[in-house]
Amino acid sequence: MICHNGNCVEPTKPENDDTIPALRESLALQIGGLPAIDGTEIDSFWRASDGVCLFAHDLDGERATLIDEAAAELAAHITSGNQLTHAPGSPFRILFELKAHVGVAKSERHTPEQRVLHAQCAWRVYDTIATAAATSGQNVEFVFSSFEPKLLADVIAQTPLLTPIAYKFDAIYGIPKPLDSETRPLGDYAGLPITIVEIHPQWIHDAQYEAILSSDVELLFWMFSATTETFAAIEQYEPEMVVTSEASLMRRWLER
């Protein structure tokens, strides 16, 4: 179970997504004396106006937390000596989403140069996390994810010589167009080493599910909120991971 946008403490407050206080509180959340989550998603936003890499879902007002602050918070959590996941020994997964737009409007896309800079930012965060994992001996997995295949291609092109911890690539398939302009056909990721496909369970259909299975990739569900339809889809499709904003609710349901 992965914490959505670093913010999965109930009652849900989406305005706290991708903020340091919510991330800190979510990482500390426990159920029955064990960590409630098995990892967290954090968003990186490349702001074109001044060329900085932010810990942010979008540009909302004056908030401007640098992504390095989130990386430092995660590193401190990894090196705390505490158990990181609900199941002992399982990998603590960090889903690092590279946001596809660079301004207020989703139509404001990266230039090729900005994509490279955003990719370098992603590897800088990876290095912070990898160093923390190596120092503490913790089992940590880093997942690069995006709605934009070109961003993932540039992440691959910028791969450093040393990669001390496991990393994977995740294609996000959200709410289909025209309801959401960000979602791309999974075919757009062809040629990339995608091993995880992230999909909204209330928009999946059987043909998509069969196509994902035939691709030999892991299925990940993400959601805005858990509903009876969400739970039914989890039971039907049995995803390897669930990204949720309601960690306590989801953990108790999983262990019912």
Backbone torsions as a table, in degrees:
resi	resn	phi	psi	omega
1	MET	NA	127.5	-175.1
2	ILE	-112.9	138.2	-179.6
3	CYS	-78.0	122.4	-177.3
4	HIS	-72.0	123.3	176.5
5	ASN	55.0	29.7	179.5
6	GLY	61.9	25.7	-172.9
7	ASN	-149.5	94.8	-175.2
8	CYS	-137.7	29.2	176.2
9	VAL	-95.7	131.5	179.6
10	GLU	-89.7	150.6	-0.2
11	PRO	-70.6	146.2	-174.5
12	THR	-67.4	138.4	176.7
13	LYS	-135.8	90.9	-176.1
14	PRO	-55.8	-25.2	179.8
15	GLU	-66.1	-15.7	178.0
16	ASN	-94.0	2.4	178.3
17	ASP	-57.2	141.3	177.3
18	ASP	53.4	50.8	172.6
19	THR	-127.5	150.5	-177.6
20	ILE	-63.5	-45.6	179.9
21	PRO	-59.5	-42.5	-180.0
22	ALA	-67.5	-39.4	177.7
23	LEU	-61.5	-46.1	-178.6
24	ARG	-62.3	-45.0	-179.2
25	GLU	-67.1	-37.4	-179.5
26	SER	-67.9	-40.9	179.2
27	LEU	-64.2	-29.1	-178.3
28	ALA	-86.6	-7.3	-175.0
29	LEU	-64.5	132.5	179.6
30	GLN	-128.0	152.4	172.7
31	ILE	-129.4	119.0	179.8
32	GLY	60.7	32.9	178.8
33	GLY	81.0	3.0	178.9
34	LEU	-117.6	155.2	176.2
35	PRO	-55.7	135.9	-179.9
36	ALA	-74.3	-28.2	-174.7
37	ILE	-115.3	164.6	178.7
38	ASP	-115.3	10.8	-179.8
39	GLY	162.3	179.7	-178.8
40	THR	-145.6	150.6	171.5
41	GLU	-96.1	137.5	169.7
42	ILE	-131.2	146.7	-178.1
43	ASP	-103.6	138.0	172.5
44	SER	-113.0	132.9	-177.6
45	PHE	-124.6	119.7	176.1
46	TRP	-87.9	111.0	-178.2
47	ARG	-88.0	113.1	-173.5
48	ALA	-68.8	-29.0	-173.5
49	SER	-61.3	-32.9	179.7
50	ASP	-134.2	7.4	173.3
51	GLY	65.2	46.2	178.0
52	VAL	-122.9	153.0	-178.6
53	CYS	-101.3	115.0	-172.4
54	LEU	-106.7	154.6	167.4
55	PHE	-89.8	91.6	-171.6
56	ALA	-162.5	148.3	176.0
57	HIS	-83.3	-32.5	178.0
58	ASP	-164.5	-173.4	178.5
59	LEU	-95.4	97.1	-177.2
60	ASP	-117.8	97.3	176.6
61	GLY	71.7	-138.0	-172.7
62	GLU	-92.8	-4.5	-175.6
63	ARG	-66.3	131.5	-177.0
64	ALA	-153.2	70.3	178.7
65	THR	-86.8	126.2	179.1
66	LEU	-67.6	144.0	-179.0
67	ILE	-61.8	-27.5	179.3
68	ASP	-62.4	-28.2	177.6
69	GLU	-67.9	-40.5	176.8
70	ALA	-66.3	-40.2	178.2
71	ALA	-61.2	-42.1	179.2
72	ALA	-65.3	-38.3	178.1
73	GLU	-64.0	-43.0	178.3
74	LEU	-66.9	-40.2	178.1
75	ALA	-61.5	-41.4	178.4
76	ALA	-63.9	-38.8	178.3
77	HIS	-65.6	-43.1	-178.0
78	ILE	-64.5	-37.2	-176.5
79	THR	-92.1	8.2	-176.3
80	SER	-70.7	-19.3	-176.0
81	GLY	89.3	-4.5	-179.9
82	ASN	-83.7	158.8	173.2
83	GLN	-65.4	133.1	-172.8
84	LEU	-92.7	-28.0	-173.3
85	THR	-124.7	160.7	-179.4
86	HIS	-63.4	-40.2	177.1
87	ALA	-97.5	117.9	-177.1
88	PRO	-56.5	134.9	176.0
89	GLY	87.7	-15.7	178.7
90	SER	-73.9	153.0	-175.9
91	PRO	-68.7	138.1	171.4
92	PHE	-83.1	115.9	-173.4
93	ARG	-99.7	131.6	173.6
94	ILE	-111.6	111.6	175.5
95	LEU	-89.4	113.4	-175.9
96	PHE	-105.9	102.2	-178.4
97	GLU	-89.4	128.2	173.6
98	LEU	-94.0	108.8	-178.5
99	LYS	-64.5	141.9	-170.2
100	ALA	-84.4	-14.0	179.8
101	HIS	-114.2	164.9	-171.3
102	VAL	-126.1	6.5	179.6
103	GLY	-142.8	-165.3	-179.3
104	VAL	-64.4	-43.9	-177.9
105	ALA	-86.1	141.9	178.8
106	LYS	-67.4	-15.6	178.2
107	SER	-77.2	-12.3	178.3
108	GLU	-83.1	99.4	-173.4
109	ARG	-100.5	164.6	177.6
110	HIS	-64.3	145.0	161.9
111	THR	-79.1	164.6	176.4
112	PRO	-55.2	-38.8	179.4
113	GLU	-66.6	-39.5	179.4
114	GLN	-68.2	-34.6	176.1
115	ARG	-61.5	-41.7	178.6
116	VAL	-63.4	-43.7	-179.6
117	LEU	-64.2	-39.4	178.6
118	HIS	-66.3	-39.8	177.6
119	ALA	-63.2	-41.4	177.8
120	GLN	-64.2	-36.9	175.3
121	CYS	-60.5	-43.4	-179.7
122	ALA	-60.7	-43.4	179.6
123	TRP	-69.5	-28.5	176.2
124	ARG	-65.5	-41.6	176.5
125	VAL	-65.7	-44.1	176.7
126	TYR	-53.7	-45.5	-178.1
127	ASP	-61.0	-41.5	177.6
128	THR	-61.4	-45.1	-179.0
129	ILE	-68.1	-43.3	-179.2
130	ALA	-62.5	-40.4	178.2
131	THR	-62.6	-43.1	178.6
132	ALA	-63.3	-42.3	-179.5
133	ALA	-65.8	-42.4	-179.8
134	ALA	-66.4	-38.6	-179.6
135	THR	-65.2	-38.5	-173.6
136	SER	-97.9	-11.3	-177.5
137	GLY	72.6	20.1	-179.0
138	GLN	-84.0	150.1	178.0
139	ASN	-86.3	103.9	-175.4
140	VAL	-127.4	138.7	178.3
141	GLU	-124.4	134.6	-177.0
142	PHE	-110.2	129.9	-177.4
143	VAL	-121.1	118.6	174.3
144	PHE	-86.5	124.3	-178.0
145	SER	-134.0	153.3	179.2
146	SER	-168.4	155.4	168.0
147	PHE	-80.3	-9.4	-173.4
148	GLU	-113.9	106.3	179.9
149	PRO	-57.5	-33.4	-178.5
150	LYS	-64.8	-32.8	177.1
151	LEU	-65.9	-43.4	178.6
152	LEU	-65.1	-36.4	177.3
153	ALA	-62.7	-38.6	178.9
154	ASP	-73.2	-32.0	173.2
155	VAL	-60.3	-45.1	179.3
156	ILE	-62.0	-42.0	-179.1
157	ALA	-64.9	-25.9	-177.9
158	GLN	-96.8	9.9	-177.1
159	THR	-55.6	125.5	179.7
160	PRO	-73.0	168.9	-179.3
161	LEU	-67.9	-37.2	-178.2
162	LEU	-107.8	125.8	177.6
163	THR	-131.8	86.8	-169.5
164	PRO	-66.5	-24.8	-179.7
165	ILE	-121.9	160.9	-177.8
166	ALA	-63.6	144.2	174.5
167	TYR	-141.3	152.2	-178.7
168	LYS	-137.0	172.4	178.5
169	PHE	-123.9	137.8	-169.4
170	ASP	-127.4	124.2	174.0
171	ALA	-93.8	125.3	-179.3
172	ILE	-95.9	124.4	175.2
173	TYR	-117.3	105.5	-174.7
174	GLY	-95.4	-143.9	178.7
175	ILE	-74.1	128.4	-172.4
176	PRO	-67.2	157.0	174.5
177	LYS	-64.1	150.3	5.2
178	PRO	-88.8	6.3	-177.4
179	LEU	-68.8	-31.7	179.0
180	ASP	-138.8	123.3	-175.6
181	SER	-75.1	-12.6	-173.8
182	GLU	-81.7	-30.1	-173.6
183	THR	-64.0	131.8	178.6
184	ARG	-115.3	150.4	174.4
185	PRO	-60.1	143.8	-179.3
186	LEU	-62.1	-23.6	176.7
187	GLY	-62.4	-22.6	178.8
188	ASP	-67.5	-17.0	179.7
189	TYR	-92.2	6.4	-178.8
190	ALA	-57.1	136.7	180.0
191	GLY	92.2	-12.0	177.4
192	LEU	-95.3	147.1	-177.5
193	PRO	-79.1	60.5	-179.0
194	ILE	-73.7	127.4	176.3
195	THR	-119.7	-4.4	177.4
196	ILE	-133.9	134.9	171.8
197	VAL	-118.3	125.0	-175.0
198	GLU	-105.7	123.4	-172.4
199	ILE	-140.0	150.9	177.0
200	HIS	-82.0	123.2	-171.5
201	PRO	-64.5	-23.7	-178.7
202	GLN	-86.0	2.0	177.4
203	TRP	-121.6	5.4	179.1
204	ILE	-82.7	147.1	170.5
205	HIS	-130.0	167.4	-169.9
206	ASP	-58.7	-37.1	-179.2
207	ALA	-63.8	-40.6	177.6
208	GLN	-64.3	-43.6	-179.4
209	TYR	-60.5	-45.6	179.5
210	GLU	-64.4	-37.2	179.1
211	ALA	-65.8	-39.9	178.9
212	ILE	-65.0	-44.3	179.5
213	LEU	-62.3	-39.1	-178.6
214	SER	-69.6	-17.4	179.5
215	SER	-86.4	-2.8	178.8
216	ASP	56.8	50.8	177.0
217	VAL	-123.5	164.2	176.2
218	GLU	-81.2	141.1	177.4
219	LEU	-97.6	128.7	178.8
220	LEU	-123.7	131.0	175.2
221	PHE	-100.3	136.0	169.5
222	TRP	-124.5	155.8	-174.9
223	MET	-153.7	158.1	172.5
224	PHE	-81.9	-43.5	177.5
225	SER	-151.6	151.4	-179.3
226	ALA	-81.1	132.6	177.6
227	THR	-131.4	174.9	176.9
228	THR	-60.3	-34.7	177.9
229	GLU	-66.8	-36.3	177.0
230	THR	-61.9	-49.3	-179.2
231	PHE	-62.2	-39.3	179.1
232	ALA	-64.1	-39.9	179.6
233	ALA	-66.8	-38.1	178.0
234	ILE	-62.9	-43.2	179.2
235	GLU	-66.1	-36.4	-177.5
236	GLN	-73.8	-45.5	-170.6
237	TYR	-100.2	-16.6	176.4
238	GLU	49.9	63.4	178.8
239	PRO	-66.0	152.6	177.5
240	GLU	-69.9	-30.6	-178.5
241	MET	-140.1	153.3	175.3
242	VAL	-129.8	129.6	175.6
243	VAL	-102.8	119.7	-171.9
244	THR	-137.6	152.1	172.3
245	SER	-94.1	-2.9	-174.7
246	GLU	-123.8	73.3	-171.4
247	ALA	-63.7	-45.3	-177.8
248	SER	-64.2	-46.1	178.4
249	LEU	-59.8	-47.9	-176.2
250	MET	-67.3	-41.4	-179.9
251	ARG	-63.2	-43.3	-179.9
252	ARG	-66.7	-35.8	177.6
253	TRP	-68.4	-41.4	-179.7
254	LEU	-62.9	-32.2	-175.3
255	GLU	-102.8	15.7	-176.8
256	ARG	-66.3	NA	NA
